[in-house]
Amino acid sequence: MANTSQTLPQIRIRGRSFLALVLLPEAPLANWLQGLDNQLQRSSFFFLGKPVILNLELLTGKEEGLELLHTALAQRNIQIICVEGGSSSWPALQNWPKTFIFGNGKDIDNLDLPADPPTKTEATPCFIVDEQVRSGQSIFFPEGDVIITSSVASGAEIVAGGSIHVYGALRGRAIAGISGQHESRIFAYQLAAELMAIDGFYMTAEEIPEELNTKPAQVFLDDDMMTVAPLLKIK
C-alpha cells in the first residue's frame, strides 16, 4: 500500500459552544403535547433550525406515549440532539434513534461559583454594537447586556445573558436572561419584534399590544407573565 500520509490533509477538530433549547416534558404526555401545540400556534417558527435537548428528569420512564414521544416532536419540526435526565435503559426508550446522545448537560446558571466573588466595584459586562444588525445575523452574549445603538432587522437574532437595549427599531428576535436572570428586560425605541423571550418565557409579535406596536417600550416579567409597558420618558 502506498504511503499517502504526506499528501492527505490534517483533520482539524475544534470545540464550539452554541445556544440549545431545553424541553422538559411532563406527565401526562398527551396534555403536555397539547400545551406545546398551543404554544406553536402562536410561534410556529420558534424551534425552526434550533438544536433541542430533551430533558426527561420529570418522567419516570413508564408514562403512556413515551415510546413515541421523539416521533411526536419530529412531526412538529423539533430537532432533538441530546436526551438527558432519564436512562437509556428505560424500556420505552429502546427503539429511540441510536443517533441521540444520552448524557447530562449543565445549565449555564449552575456553573461553579468562583473562589473569589467579584468586588462591588466590578462592572457588569456588556456588549455594544454600533451598526445595524442585518437579517440572518446573530449576536450571542451570555455574559451580560447587549446594547444595539442602531436597529435590528427582521430575521436577525439577539441573545443575551442580561437585558437587551435597542436604540432603533427592533424587528427580529430578542432573547434575554438566558442564564436565568429573571429580572432582565428588553428595551426598544420602536418595538416590533418577531419574538421576545426572557428567562424561558416568550411572546410573539401578535401579542404586543396594538397601542405599543412600533412605539418606545420595554418588556419584562411580571409574575412570570411577559409584560409590555411604554417608555414614557422617550418622545
N, CA, C and O of each residue as an XYZ file, in Angstrom:
940
protein
N       0.850     -1.204      0.000
C       0.000      0.000      0.000
C       0.888      1.258      0.000
O       1.850      1.355      0.762
N       0.544      2.204     -0.862
C       1.355      3.419     -0.962
C       1.222      4.264      0.289
O       0.154      4.320      0.898
N       2.292      4.912      0.667
C       2.266      5.791      1.827
C       1.747      7.169      1.416
O       2.457      7.939      0.769
N       0.513      7.469      1.794
C      -0.101      8.749      1.388
C      -0.157      9.741      2.538
O      -0.775     10.799      2.420
N       0.500      9.394      3.678
C       0.391     10.242      4.861
C       0.930     11.641      4.624
O       0.572     12.577      5.339
N       1.805     11.789      3.606
C       2.393     13.102      3.367
C       1.480     14.004      2.549
O       1.671     15.220      2.519
N       0.478     13.410      1.878
C      -0.370     14.201      0.991
C      -1.773     14.433      1.538
O      -2.438     15.389      1.138
N      -2.237     13.573      2.449
C      -3.588     13.746      2.979
C      -3.655     14.947      3.918
O      -2.698     15.209      4.646
N      -4.775     15.687      3.915
C      -4.883     16.863      4.809
C      -5.031     16.447      6.259
O      -5.554     15.374      6.558
N      -4.568     17.301      7.156
C      -4.740     17.080      8.582
C      -6.175     17.429      8.965
O      -6.691     18.473      8.564
N      -6.818     16.562      9.737
C      -8.193     16.802     10.174
C      -8.165     17.699     11.396
O      -7.498     17.391     12.384
N      -8.889     18.811     11.331
C      -8.900     19.769     12.444
C     -10.177     19.563     13.250
O     -11.274     19.565     12.691
N     -10.040     19.388     14.534
C     -11.176     19.187     15.433
C     -11.183     20.329     16.436
O     -10.182     20.584     17.105
N     -12.309     21.011     16.536
C     -12.395     22.143     17.447
C     -13.631     22.029     18.322
O     -14.617     21.406     17.927
N     -13.587     22.611     19.479
C     -14.772     22.732     20.321
C     -15.547     23.964     19.922
O     -14.970     24.942     19.444
N     -16.862     23.921     20.116
C     -17.693     25.063     19.763
C     -18.909     25.069     20.681
O     -19.505     24.020     20.928
N     -19.274     26.225     21.181
C     -20.473     26.340     22.021
C     -21.554     27.066     21.252
O     -21.257     27.945     20.443
N     -22.803     26.710     21.491
C     -23.922     27.360     20.838
C     -25.140     27.237     21.723
O     -25.164     26.455     22.674
N     -26.161     28.030     21.393
C     -27.379     28.034     22.187
C     -28.266     26.860     21.804
O     -28.612     26.697     20.634
N     -28.637     26.038     22.788
C     -29.575     24.941     22.569
C     -30.780     25.155     23.486
O     -30.633     25.589     24.629
N     -31.945     24.853     22.981
C     -33.155     24.961     23.784
C     -33.381     23.654     24.526
O     -32.992     22.589     24.047
N     -34.009     23.731     25.694
C     -34.260     22.548     26.516
C     -35.764     22.382     26.695
O     -36.455     23.316     27.102
N     -36.260     21.200     26.392
C     -37.666     20.864     26.619
C     -37.762     19.865     27.758
O     -37.020     18.883     27.787
N     -38.682     20.107     28.708
C     -38.887     19.210     29.840
C     -40.325     18.690     29.810
O     -41.206     19.311     30.405
N     -40.583     17.582     29.139
C     -41.950     17.046     29.111
C     -42.416     16.577     30.478
O     -41.632     16.096     31.296
N     -43.731     16.732     30.705
C     -44.340     16.312     31.962
C     -45.493     15.361     31.679
O     -46.091     15.404     30.604
N     -45.801     14.510     32.635
C     -46.932     13.603     32.523
C     -48.235     14.336     32.900
O     -48.219     15.212     33.765
N     -49.350     13.985     32.260
C     -49.482     13.053     31.130
C     -48.962     13.687     29.845
O     -49.164     14.876     29.595
N     -48.294     12.878     29.039
C     -47.625     13.416     27.853
C     -48.608     13.952     26.818
O     -48.281     14.883     26.081
N     -49.808     13.375     26.754
C     -50.801     13.876     25.792
C     -51.155     15.327     26.097
O     -51.268     16.147     25.186
N     -51.330     15.639     27.368
C     -51.638     17.024     27.745
C     -50.457     17.950     27.476
O     -50.630     19.085     27.033
N     -49.246     17.444     27.754
C     -48.055     18.274     27.528
C     -47.903     18.591     26.043
O     -47.567     19.717     25.675
N     -48.149     17.599     25.196
C     -48.060     17.839     23.757
C     -49.130     18.814     23.292
O     -48.887     19.628     22.401
N     -50.317     18.732     23.894
C     -51.371     19.683     23.533
C     -50.968     21.104     23.909
O     -51.198     22.051     23.157
N     -50.355     21.234     25.099
C     -49.859     22.554     25.507
C     -48.780     23.058     24.570
O     -48.732     24.246     24.250
N     -47.907     22.149     24.128
C     -46.856     22.527     23.171
C     -47.473     22.997     21.861
O     -47.022     23.979     21.272
N     -48.502     22.296     21.408
C     -49.177     22.701     20.164
C     -49.777     24.101     20.297
O     -49.728     24.900     19.362
N     -50.338     24.383     21.458
C     -50.905     25.721     21.670
C     -49.833     26.794     21.562
O     -50.060     27.859     20.989
N     -48.648     26.498     22.126
C     -47.538     27.454     22.027
C     -47.095     27.615     20.574
O     -46.822     28.729     20.125
N     -47.025     26.507     19.845
C     -46.549     26.556     18.462
C     -47.518     27.274     17.545
O     -47.114     27.814     16.515
N     -48.791     27.288     17.903
C     -49.755     28.037     17.092
C     -49.447     29.527     17.125
O     -49.738     30.251     16.173
N     -48.852     29.984     18.237
C     -48.501     31.400     18.363
C     -47.112     31.700     17.819
O     -46.791     32.853     17.532
N     -46.288     30.667     17.677
C     -44.911     30.875     17.212
C     -44.428     29.609     16.534
O     -43.624     28.869     17.101
N     -44.903     29.352     15.340
C     -44.618     28.094     14.659
C     -43.140     27.948     14.300
O     -42.659     26.833     14.099
N     -42.408     29.082     14.217
C     -41.005     29.029     13.809
C     -40.040     29.062     14.990
O     -38.827     29.154     14.798
N     -40.574     28.987     16.221
C     -39.707     29.168     17.381
C     -38.586     28.129     17.425
O     -37.447     28.464     17.750
N     -38.901     26.863     17.100
C     -37.888     25.810     17.167
C     -37.169     25.592     15.838
O     -36.273     24.753     15.743
N     -37.561     26.347     14.816
C     -37.012     26.120     13.489
C     -35.497     26.357     13.479
O     -35.018     27.435     13.828
N     -34.763     25.326     13.071
C     -33.316     25.444     12.962
C     -32.578     25.448     14.282
O     -31.367     25.668     14.309
N     -33.291     25.208     15.395
C     -32.657     25.237     16.707
C     -32.411     23.811     17.224
O     -33.320     22.981     17.186
N     -31.205     23.521     17.703
C     -30.988     22.226     18.349
C     -31.707     22.186     19.684
O     -31.738     23.176     20.414
N     -32.287     21.028     20.001
C     -33.094     20.903     21.211
C     -32.574     19.746     22.064
O     -32.317     18.653     21.560
N     -32.426     20.002     23.349
C     -32.089     18.966     24.326
C     -33.384     18.551     25.021
O     -34.121     19.395     25.531
N     -33.652     17.267     25.037
C     -34.870     16.752     25.664
C     -34.516     16.251     27.059
O     -33.807     15.255     27.206
N     -35.009     16.939     28.075
C     -34.699     16.594     29.464
C     -35.872     15.797     30.043
O     -36.992     16.304     30.112
N     -35.618     14.546     30.461
C     -36.675     13.644     30.934
C     -36.715     13.529     32.459
O     -37.282     12.577     32.994
N     -36.118     14.493     33.155
C     -35.998     14.349     34.606
C     -37.341     14.402     35.330
O     -37.427     13.983     36.484
N     -38.389     14.906     34.680
C     -39.702     14.956     35.315
C     -40.519     13.700     35.040
O     -41.667     13.613     35.474
N     -39.955     12.728     34.331
C     -40.666     11.497     33.991
C     -40.066     10.314     34.747
O     -38.941     10.381     35.242
N     -40.840      9.226     34.826
C     -40.371      8.005     35.492
C     -39.918      6.944     34.506
O     -39.276      5.968     34.894
N     -40.249      7.128     33.229
C     -39.930      6.124     32.218
C     -41.099      5.216     31.900
O     -41.017      4.392     30.989
N     -42.199      5.358     32.648
C     -43.351      4.470     32.455
C     -44.569      5.214     31.921
O     -45.665      4.654     31.895
N     -44.401      6.461     31.495
C     -45.541      7.263     31.052
C     -46.097      6.750     29.721
O     -45.346      6.328     28.842
N     -47.396      6.795     29.594
C     -48.053      6.403     28.354
C     -47.631      7.358     27.225
O     -47.685      8.579     27.369
N     -47.220      6.776     26.126
C     -46.832      7.577     24.968
C     -45.360      7.917     24.907
O     -44.918      8.538     23.940
N     -44.585      7.532     25.906
C     -43.154      7.871     25.912
C     -42.422      7.187     24.750
O     -41.453      7.731     24.220
N     -42.884      5.999     24.356
C     -42.224      5.278     23.261
C     -42.186      6.107     21.973
O     -41.234      6.020     21.197
N     -43.221      6.904     21.757
C     -43.339      7.637     20.501
C     -43.166      9.146     20.690
O     -43.483      9.927     19.793
N     -42.666      9.547     21.845
C     -42.526     10.987     22.096
C     -41.570     11.632     21.095
O     -41.843     12.727     20.602
N     -40.458     10.971     20.789
C     -39.490     11.560     19.847
C     -40.113     11.715     18.472
O     -39.805     12.674     17.764
N     -40.987     10.791     18.076
C     -41.670     10.900     16.790
C     -42.640     12.071     16.799
O     -42.737     12.819     15.826
N     -43.354     12.221     17.903
C     -44.300     13.336     18.014
C     -43.581     14.676     17.914
O     -44.111     15.616     17.321
N     -42.383     14.779     18.484
C     -41.622     16.030     18.415
C     -41.071     16.254     17.005
O     -41.046     17.382     16.512
N     -40.632     15.172     16.367
C     -40.120     15.308     14.996
C     -41.224     15.782     14.056
O     -40.974     16.564     13.138
N     -42.454     15.303     14.291
C     -43.580     15.742     13.456
C     -43.856     17.229     13.626
O     -44.479     17.850     12.765
N     -43.402     17.793     14.716
C     -43.568     19.231     14.968
C     -42.307     20.004     14.587
O     -42.147     21.159     14.982
N     -41.412     19.379     13.825
C     -40.167     20.006     13.347
C     -39.253     20.426     14.492
O     -38.541     21.426     14.398
N     -39.282     19.646     15.578
C     -38.388     19.884     16.715
C     -37.232     18.899     16.619
O     -37.435     17.685     16.630
N     -36.021     19.429     16.525
C     -34.840     18.624     16.244
C     -34.087     18.308     17.537
O     -33.423     19.172     18.110
N     -34.200     17.062     17.985
C     -33.526     16.637     19.218
C     -32.087     16.241     18.896
O     -31.833     15.480     17.962
N     -31.152     16.771     19.685
C     -29.747     16.379     19.509
C     -29.234     15.591     20.709
O     -28.207     14.919     20.613
N     -29.936     15.666     21.836
C     -29.432     15.013     23.044
C     -30.598     14.732     23.985
O     -31.552     15.506     24.052
N     -30.515     13.628     24.704
C     -31.521     13.275     25.705
C     -30.822     13.179     27.046
O     -29.796     12.511     27.175
N     -31.376     13.843     28.039
C     -30.769     13.802     29.359
C     -31.853     13.685     30.422
O     -33.039     13.842     30.132
N     -31.444     13.413     31.639
C     -32.385     13.358     32.756
C     -33.107     12.041     32.893
O     -33.779     11.826     33.903
N     -33.001     11.136     31.912
C     -33.622      9.818     32.001
C     -32.553      8.750     31.969
O     -31.403      9.005     32.325
N     -32.926      7.552     31.544
C     -31.960      6.463     31.460
C     -32.151      5.735     30.132
O     -33.273      5.402     29.752
N     -31.060      5.498     29.443
C     -31.143      4.778     28.174
C     -31.600      3.337     28.373
O     -31.904      2.645     27.402
N     -31.650      2.870     29.648
C     -32.110      1.501     29.926
C     -33.626      1.410     30.049
O     -34.168      0.309     30.142
N     -34.333      2.567     30.053
C     -35.796      2.519     30.131
C     -36.338      1.751     28.933
O     -35.961      2.046     27.799
N     -37.225      0.761     29.158
C     -37.785      0.007     28.021
C     -38.439      0.906     26.978
O     -38.370      0.618     25.783
N     -39.067      1.983     27.413
C     -39.768      2.867     26.473
C     -38.816      3.566     25.518
O     -39.244      4.074     24.482
N     -37.545      3.600     25.849
C     -36.574      4.304     25.001
C     -35.768      3.370     24.117
O     -34.900      3.820     23.369
N     -36.045      2.078     24.194
C     -35.188      1.109     23.483
C     -35.246      1.269     21.968
O     -34.285      0.944     21.272
N     -36.376      1.771     21.454
C     -36.492      1.933     19.999
C     -36.249      3.369     19.543
O     -36.501      3.701     18.384
N     -35.766      4.215     20.436
C     -35.454      5.590     20.036
C     -34.199      5.559     19.149
O     -33.376      4.652     19.271
N     -34.056      6.527     18.279
C     -32.892      6.534     17.371
C     -31.566      6.445     18.130
O     -31.368      7.108     19.148
N     -30.681      5.624     17.617
C     -29.379      5.453     18.260
C     -28.488      6.677     18.075
O     -27.438      6.788     18.707
N     -28.912      7.595     17.206
C     -28.107      8.808     16.988
C     -28.261      9.810     18.124
O     -27.458     10.734     18.250
N     -29.296      9.633     18.959
C     -29.452     10.528     20.100
C     -28.330     10.283     21.104
O     -27.968      9.141     21.387
N     -27.802     11.353     21.622
C     -26.773     11.243     22.660
C     -27.460     11.244     24.012
O     -28.158     12.201     24.349
N     -27.276     10.192     24.789
C     -27.825     10.157     26.136
C     -26.740     10.631     27.103
O     -25.743      9.944     27.325
N     -26.950     11.792     27.660
C     -25.955     12.344     28.557
C     -26.594     13.331     29.499
O     -27.818     13.392     29.614
N     -25.798     14.077     30.149
C     -26.288     15.084     31.076
C     -25.522     16.378     30.858
O     -24.311     16.447     31.065
N     -26.248     17.394     30.439
C     -25.622     18.683     30.228
C     -25.510     19.453     31.525
O     -25.705     18.924     32.619
N     -25.192     20.709     31.361
C     -25.003     21.560     32.535
C     -25.563     22.929     32.238
O     -25.179     23.560     31.253
N     -26.479     23.402     33.090
C     -27.054     24.720     32.876
C     -25.990     25.789     33.037
O     -25.070     25.657     33.844
N     -26.133     26.859     32.247
C     -25.179     27.959     32.352
C     -25.202     28.565     33.750
O     -24.166     28.944     34.297
N     -26.436     28.651     34.332
C     -26.534     29.303     35.630
C     -26.141     28.383     36.781
O     -26.178     28.805     37.937
N     -25.763     27.130     36.494
C     -25.327     26.223     37.545
C     -23.815     26.047     37.570
O     -23.301     25.137     38.220
N     -23.107     26.916     36.865
C     -21.662     26.832     36.901
C     -21.150     27.089     38.306
O     -21.746     27.848     39.070
N     -20.040     26.449     38.636
C     -19.467     26.643     39.967
C     -19.111     28.105     40.172
O     -18.626     28.779     39.263
N     -19.364     28.583     41.393
C     -19.015     29.956     41.700
C     -17.502     30.104     41.794
O     -16.823     29.183     42.248
N     -16.970     31.226     41.382
C     -15.519     31.418     41.515
C     -15.120     31.478     42.982
O     -15.929     31.825     43.842
N     -13.865     31.136     43.261
C     -13.379     31.117     44.631
C     -13.454     32.504     45.252
O     -13.782     32.649     46.430
N     -13.150     33.511     44.461
C     -13.194     34.885     44.947
C     -14.348     35.608     44.268
O     -14.276     35.867     43.066
N     -15.418     35.946     45.003
C     -16.542     36.634     44.370
C     -16.120     37.996     43.858
O     -15.193     38.603     44.396
N     -16.808     38.497     42.798
C     -16.461     39.809     42.259
C     -16.612     40.896     43.308
O     -17.497     40.836     44.162
N     -15.745     41.879     43.234
C     -15.868     43.003     44.150
C     -17.021     43.898     43.726
O     -17.460     43.834     42.578
N     -17.512     44.719     44.623
C     -18.657     45.568     44.338
C     -18.360     46.592     43.254
O     -19.279     47.100     42.613
N     -17.080     46.900     43.043
C     -16.722     47.916     42.047
C     -16.587     47.334     40.650
O     -16.390     48.074     39.687
N     -16.691     46.006     40.529
C     -16.520     45.388     39.220
C     -17.756     45.627     38.363
O     -18.876     45.348     38.791
N     -17.553     46.144     37.154
C     -18.678     46.473     36.287
C     -19.278     45.215     35.662
O     -18.565     44.260     35.354
N     -20.594     45.231     35.480
C     -21.251     44.145     34.769
C     -20.897     44.251     33.293
O     -21.039     45.330     32.718
N     -20.446     43.185     32.661
C     -20.032     43.284     31.264
C     -21.221     43.534     30.350
O     -22.340     43.096     30.620
N     -20.957     44.243     29.271
C     -21.980     44.440     28.244
C     -21.307     44.401     26.882
O     -20.093     44.571     26.770
N     -22.087     44.180     25.877
C     -21.588     44.090     24.516
C     -22.308     45.140     23.690
O     -23.536     45.127     23.611
N     -21.560     46.053     23.070
C     -22.149     47.178     22.346
C     -21.941     46.976     20.844
O     -20.834     46.692     20.386
N     -23.018     47.127     20.099
C     -22.965     47.005     18.636
C     -23.352     48.362     18.050
O     -24.467     48.837     18.266
N     -22.429     48.990     17.304
C     -22.656     50.336     16.774
C     -23.128     50.339     15.322
O     -22.947     51.335     14.622
N     -23.709     49.282     14.872
C     -24.207     49.232     13.499
C     -25.480     48.402     13.453
O     -25.804     47.692     14.405
N     -26.201     48.496     12.337
C     -27.434     47.744     12.215
C     -27.144     46.244     12.213
O     -26.176     45.788     11.604
N     -27.993     45.490     12.898
C     -27.902     44.030     12.874
C     -28.813     43.555     11.743
O     -30.036     43.665     11.825
N     -28.192     43.025     10.683
C     -28.942     42.685      9.471
C     -29.614     41.325      9.578
O     -29.281     40.513     10.442
N     -30.567     41.094      8.682
C     -31.285     39.825      8.636
C     -30.311     38.667      8.473
O     -29.421     38.712      7.625
N     -30.481     37.636      9.284
C     -29.595     36.477      9.242
C     -28.447     36.555     10.220
O     -27.823     35.539     10.524
N     -28.154     37.757     10.725
C     -27.087     37.900     11.717
C     -27.578     37.473     13.101
O     -28.765     37.569     13.410
N     -26.659     37.007     13.913
C     -26.991     36.593     15.274
C     -25.942     37.133     16.231
O     -24.745     36.939     16.021
N     -26.387     37.809     17.280
C     -25.495     38.309     18.332
C     -25.734     37.457     19.569
O     -26.863     37.384     20.053
N     -24.691     36.809     20.092
C     -24.815     35.912     21.246
C     -23.834     36.360     22.315
O     -22.620     36.288     22.124
N     -24.369     36.828     23.452
C     -23.506     37.330     24.521
C     -24.086     36.875     25.866
O     -24.862     37.615     26.472
N     -23.732     35.680     26.347
C     -24.323     35.133     27.576
C     -23.810     35.782     28.850
O     -24.344     35.526     29.929
N     -22.762     36.634     28.743
C     -22.169     37.192     29.965
C     -22.938     38.381     30.537
O     -22.800     38.675     31.724
N     -23.742     39.071     29.731
C     -24.395     40.270     30.266
C     -25.317     40.916     29.262
O     -25.930     40.234     28.440
N     -25.419     42.258     29.329
C     -26.344     43.010     28.483
C     -25.798     43.169     27.063
O     -24.588     43.153     26.840
N     -26.707     43.320     26.125
C     -26.362     43.667     24.743
C     -27.007     45.010     24.430
O     -28.203     45.195     24.656
N     -26.219     45.946     23.910
C     -26.706     47.276     23.543
C     -26.527     47.457     22.044
O     -25.411     47.362     21.533
N     -27.621     47.717     21.340
C     -27.579     47.974     19.901
C     -27.903     49.447     19.699
O     -29.015     49.875     20.006
N     -26.962     50.230     19.192
C     -27.211     51.664     19.017
C     -27.954     51.964     17.729
O     -28.319     53.114     17.487
N     -28.188     50.961     16.896
C     -28.952     51.114     15.663
C     -30.171     50.190     15.721
O     -30.754     50.006     16.789
N     -30.558     49.612     14.588
C     -31.768     48.788     14.527
C     -31.419     47.316     14.357
O     -30.299     46.960     13.991
N     -32.404     46.476     14.632
C     -32.284     45.026     14.450
C     -33.314     44.621     13.401
O     -34.518     44.767     13.614
N     -32.840     44.117     12.279
C     -33.733     43.818     11.162
C     -34.514     42.532     11.389
O     -34.137     41.697     12.212
N     -35.593     42.387     10.656
C     -36.358     41.143     10.673
C     -35.461     39.994     10.241
O     -34.720     40.113      9.265
N     -35.525     38.877     10.969
C     -34.689     37.733     10.655
C     -33.369     37.711     11.397
O     -32.631     36.729     11.321
N     -33.060     38.786     12.117
C     -31.848     38.809     12.951
C     -32.200     38.316     14.354
O     -33.374     38.221     14.714
N     -31.176     38.004     15.133
C     -31.427     37.452     16.467
C     -30.408     38.007     17.458
O     -29.207     38.016     17.190
N     -30.903     38.469     18.608
C     -30.047     38.946     19.690
C     -30.284     38.053     20.898
O     -31.421     37.909     21.348
N     -29.229     37.454     21.426
C     -29.335     36.573     22.593
C     -28.398     37.117     23.666
O     -27.205     37.295     23.421
N     -28.937     37.379     24.855
C     -28.136     37.992     25.921
C     -28.363     37.286     27.246
O     -29.453     36.790     27.529
N     -27.314     37.251     28.048
C     -27.464     36.730     29.394
C     -28.216     37.699     30.284
O     -28.879     37.287     31.235
N     -28.114     38.993     29.977
C     -28.816     40.018     30.744
C     -29.906     40.654     29.919
O     -30.686     39.960     29.267
N     -29.965     42.000     29.944
C     -31.004     42.725     29.219
C     -30.546     43.067     27.806
O     -29.363     42.981     27.478
N     -31.521     43.459     26.971
C     -31.248     43.854     25.590
C     -31.775     45.273     25.391
O     -32.934     45.555     25.694
N     -30.927     46.160     24.886
C     -31.294     47.553     24.656
C     -31.129     47.840     23.165
O     -30.049     47.625     22.614
N     -32.167     48.314     22.515
C     -32.101     48.637     21.088
C     -32.545     50.087     20.916
O     -33.698     50.428     21.182
N     -31.619     50.939     20.468
C     -31.918     52.364     20.317
C     -32.390     52.686     18.902
O     -32.165     53.787     18.399
N     -33.035     51.733     18.275
C     -33.645     51.892     16.967
C     -34.839     50.963     16.917
O     -35.470     50.701     17.941
N     -35.153     50.464     15.733
C     -36.271     49.533     15.589
C     -35.811     48.119     15.905
O     -34.749     47.680     15.463
N     -36.624     47.419     16.674
C     -36.359     46.014     16.981
C     -37.399     45.179     16.235
O     -38.557     45.096     16.646
N     -36.964     44.558     15.124
C     -37.893     43.779     14.305
C     -37.578     42.289     14.323
O     -38.426     41.484     13.940
N     -36.382     41.900     14.758
C     -36.006     40.487     14.779
C     -36.367     39.837     16.098
O     -37.327     40.231     16.760
N     -35.578     38.828     16.474
C     -35.817     38.118     17.734
C     -34.926     38.704     18.831
O     -33.775     39.060     18.578
N     -35.458     38.799     20.032
C     -34.678     39.272     21.187
C     -34.896     38.299     22.334
O     -36.011     38.166     22.837
N     -33.830     37.615     22.748
C     -33.920     36.598     23.795
C     -32.991     37.024     24.929
O     -31.769     36.980     24.791
N     -33.578     37.432     26.041
C     -32.810     37.967     27.167
C     -32.840     37.001     28.351
O     -33.693     36.117     28.432
N     -31.888     37.192     29.265
C     -31.890     36.418     30.502
C     -31.673     34.936     30.317
O     -32.236     34.136     31.064
N     -30.864     34.541     29.330
C     -30.716     33.108     29.052
C     -29.963     32.368     30.150
O     -30.003     31.139     30.212
N     -29.278     33.109     31.015
C     -28.544     32.454     32.101
C     -29.375     32.402     33.378
O     -28.842     32.121     34.451
N     -30.673     32.669     33.274
C     -31.551     32.595     34.427
C     -31.802     33.917     35.106
O     -32.301     33.950     36.231
N     -31.458     35.043     34.426
C     -31.691     36.363     35.022
C     -33.153     36.759     34.799
O     -33.518     37.339     33.777
N     -33.968     36.422     35.796
C     -35.417     36.644     35.711
C     -35.751     38.128     35.594
O     -36.790     38.485     35.039
N     -34.893     38.982     36.104
C     -35.166     40.423     36.123
C     -34.733     41.135     34.839
O     -34.885     42.351     34.725
N     -34.205     40.398     33.893
C     -33.759     41.018     32.638
C     -34.933     41.667     31.913
O     -36.087     41.279     32.090
N     -34.609     42.671     31.087
C     -35.647     43.376     30.324
C     -35.204     43.549     28.880
O     -34.033     43.383     28.538
N     -36.174     43.885     28.052
C     -35.906     44.207     26.652
C     -36.425     45.618     26.400
O     -37.605     45.899     26.613
N     -35.550     46.496     25.952
C     -35.910     47.889     25.685
C     -35.769     48.149     24.182
O     -34.812     47.684     23.562
N     -36.697     48.873     23.607
C     -36.588     49.215     22.187
C     -37.231     50.566     21.936
O     -38.254     50.908     22.530
N     -36.602     51.340     21.029
C     -37.178     52.631     20.664
C     -38.391     52.448     19.760
O     -39.341     53.230     19.816
N     -38.353     51.408     18.926
C     -39.522     51.015     18.128
C     -39.698     49.512     18.299
O     -38.963     48.724     17.703
N     -40.658     49.124     19.101
C     -40.847     47.705     19.421
C     -41.725     47.051     18.354
O     -42.923     47.319     18.256
N     -41.088     46.183     17.554
C     -41.831     45.448     16.520
C     -41.197     44.071     16.354
O     -41.061     43.574     15.236
N     -40.816     43.470     17.451
C     -40.048     42.221     17.416
C     -40.894     41.056     16.921
O     -42.093     40.972     17.186
N     -40.226     40.152     16.186
C     -40.901     38.923     15.747
C     -41.164     38.014     16.936
O     -42.198     37.351     17.020
N     -40.215     37.999     17.840
C     -40.332     37.151     19.032
C     -39.435     37.715     20.121
O     -38.325     38.172     19.848
N     -39.926     37.680     21.371
C     -39.111     38.101     22.515
C     -39.211     37.044     23.609
O     -40.265     36.437     23.800
N     -38.121     36.828     24.319
C     -38.129     35.855     25.411
C     -37.264     36.377     26.552
O     -36.234     37.015     26.332
N     -37.707     36.090     27.777
C     -36.942     36.426     28.978
C     -36.967     35.219     29.900
O     -38.033     34.783     30.335
N     -35.792     34.681     30.196
C     -35.650     33.555     31.117
C     -36.631     32.429     30.786
O     -37.237     31.852     31.689
N     -36.789     32.117     29.517
C     -37.614     30.978     29.107
C     -39.061     31.302     28.799
O     -39.752     30.480     28.197
N     -39.545     32.474     29.192
C     -40.906     32.894     28.854
C     -40.833     33.723     27.574
O     -39.920     34.532     27.411
N     -41.783     33.527     26.673
C     -41.668     34.261     25.420
C     -42.994     34.827     24.940
O     -44.069     34.439     25.398
N     -42.882     35.749     24.013
C     -44.024     36.483     23.457
C     -43.770     36.685     21.968
O     -42.641     36.953     21.560
N     -44.813     36.556     21.161
C     -44.682     36.762     19.723
C     -45.175     38.158     19.346
O     -45.759     38.869     20.164
N     -44.929     38.535     18.092
C     -45.314     39.870     17.622
C     -46.812     40.106     17.769
O     -47.244     41.220     18.064
N     -47.607     39.049     17.562
C     -49.059     39.198     17.635
C     -49.539     39.563     19.032
O     -50.650     40.069     19.194
N     -48.710     39.310     20.043
C     -49.119     39.558     21.427
C     -48.728     40.951     21.919
O     -49.094     41.336     23.030
N     -47.999     41.701     21.118
C     -47.647     43.070     21.523
C     -48.913     43.926     21.463
O     -49.576     43.955     20.427
N     -49.259     44.613     22.534
C     -50.453     45.473     22.498
C     -50.386     46.449     21.334
O     -49.339     47.038     21.064
N     -51.504     46.614     20.651
C     -51.530     47.426     19.435
C     -51.045     48.853     19.689
O     -50.362     49.443     18.852
N     -51.405     49.404     20.857
C     -51.042     50.791     21.140
C     -49.540     50.961     21.382
O     -49.037     52.085     21.383
N     -48.808     49.826     21.593
C     -47.361     49.912     21.820
C     -46.562     49.375     20.646
O     -45.332     49.432     20.657
N     -47.232     48.863     19.650
C     -46.540     48.322     18.488
C     -45.807     49.441     17.737
O     -46.397     50.464     17.387
N     -44.510     49.223     17.499
C     -43.579     50.185     16.866
C     -43.369     51.435     17.717
O     -42.872     52.441     17.209
N     -43.731     51.395     18.985
C     -43.557     52.541     19.892
C     -42.396     52.266     20.866
O     -41.982     51.116     21.014
N     -41.872     53.297     21.522
C     -40.857     53.074     22.568
C     -41.456     52.268     23.714
O     -42.463     52.666     24.299
N     -40.841     51.146     24.031
C     -41.449     50.265     25.035
C     -40.388     49.385     25.670
O     -39.287     49.219     25.147
N     -40.754     48.832     26.805
C     -39.909     47.855     27.484
C     -40.731     46.612     27.773
O     -41.951     46.679     27.923
N     -40.044     45.470     27.849
C     -40.697     44.190     28.114
C     -40.017     43.555     29.315
O     -38.789     43.509     29.388
N     -40.809     43.068     30.249
C     -40.254     42.459     31.455
C     -41.210     41.391     31.964
O     -42.335     41.265     31.481
N     -40.746     40.619     32.952
C     -41.576     39.571     33.542
C     -42.263     40.119     34.792
O     -41.620     40.655     35.694
N     -43.586     39.970     34.817
C     -44.373     40.358     35.985
C     -45.187     39.139     36.401
O     -46.165     38.782     35.744
N     -44.777     38.501     37.497
C     -45.429     37.252     37.910
C     -45.357     36.195     36.811
O     -46.346     35.522     36.520
N     -44.181     36.056     36.205
C     -43.945     35.084     35.130
C     -44.782     35.362     33.886
O     -44.979     34.465     33.066
N     -45.267     36.564     33.735
C     -46.021     36.946     32.545
C     -45.227     37.987     31.758
O     -44.795     38.990     32.327
N     -45.033     37.767     30.478
C     -44.363     38.761     29.645
C     -45.251     40.003     29.582
O     -46.416     39.927     29.192
N     -44.689     41.134     29.968
C     -45.459     42.368     30.097
C     -44.796     43.472     29.273
O     -43.576     43.627     29.309
N     -45.589     44.229     28.540
C     -45.089     45.327     27.726
C     -45.569     46.641     28.333
O     -46.754     46.799     28.628
N     -44.648     47.579     28.519
C     -45.000     48.886     29.088
C     -44.313     49.975     28.274
O     -43.238     49.742     27.722
N     -44.909     51.149     28.191
C     -44.300     52.231     27.411
C     -43.075     52.811     28.112
O     -42.962     52.774     29.337
N     -42.164     53.344     27.307
C     -41.052     54.124     27.840
C     -41.505     55.580     27.807
O     -41.335     56.264     26.798
N     -42.068     56.040     28.885
C     -42.764     57.316     28.895
C     -41.832     58.505     28.718
O     -42.268     59.559     28.255
N     -40.550     58.360     29.078
C     -39.652     59.496     29.025
C     -39.077     59.717     27.640
O     -38.402     60.718     27.404
N     -39.338     58.781     26.702
C     -38.846     58.953     25.343
C     -39.939     59.586     24.504
O     -41.053     59.064     24.461
N     -39.649     60.711     23.827
C     -40.642     61.401     22.999
C     -40.215     61.367     21.536
O     -40.918     61.896     20.675
